[in-house]
């Protein structure tokens, strides 16, 4: 197998009497940054960036992954794997496997890019006897909930800000002989704090945030920010409804 590399990762391999391991690295990652796939197992771990090249050379020379990655890495035997899934256009694999008394354990294996993701899925599939590739599409309703909730939160924040700004801070009426004068007046304390302590605290905090936004951005600009964010979340929601993610999985039949 010929070695290939990208700006963010490298795939190392060399000629062995037995099949060489596949090795993917992500030097810039702050988390797991190396994945090793042999014929019998897949491992993921974290090494200092300066040690990645040397680690790959050791693995190429035939040294066991455990000796290179150490005890803190995760090692999964393909004999225990139930499924390997790849959500398209992402850069990771999700492996479900048996572990002791627990029925299933799920572990994410980060990869350099989406192209490597498909390559790794195909390699895992070839190492799982009896596995079949299945294609699934995310439920549109559940997939849209995150951006929809963000949109509703922005609209509620805009409504809450409007209510606080107009009820706790007032603008005097303009006189006929003078331009309108904008001046914020606090509502009497007796009207500001009512109810349980937590309610009082929430009102005080909301009033403080409202005062800060009014004094920095102003009333109209703050509303524009909330409505712009809500609009962006709306388009995000539509995009998720129209294009739900597709997942390819190599699944082993029930043992």
Protein Blocks (a to p, Z undefined) as FASTA:
>chain_A
ZZdddfkbccdddddfbdcddddddfkbcbdfbdcddfkbccdddddfklmmmmmmmmmn
opafklmnommbccddfklpmbdcddehiacddddddehjbfbdcdddddfblmlmmmmm
mmmmmmmghiacddddddfklmmmmmmmmmmmmmmmmmmmmmmmmmmpccddddfkbccd
dddddddfklmpgcjfklmmmmmmmmmmmmmmmmmnommlmmmmmmmmmmmmmmmmmmmm
mmccdddddddddZZ
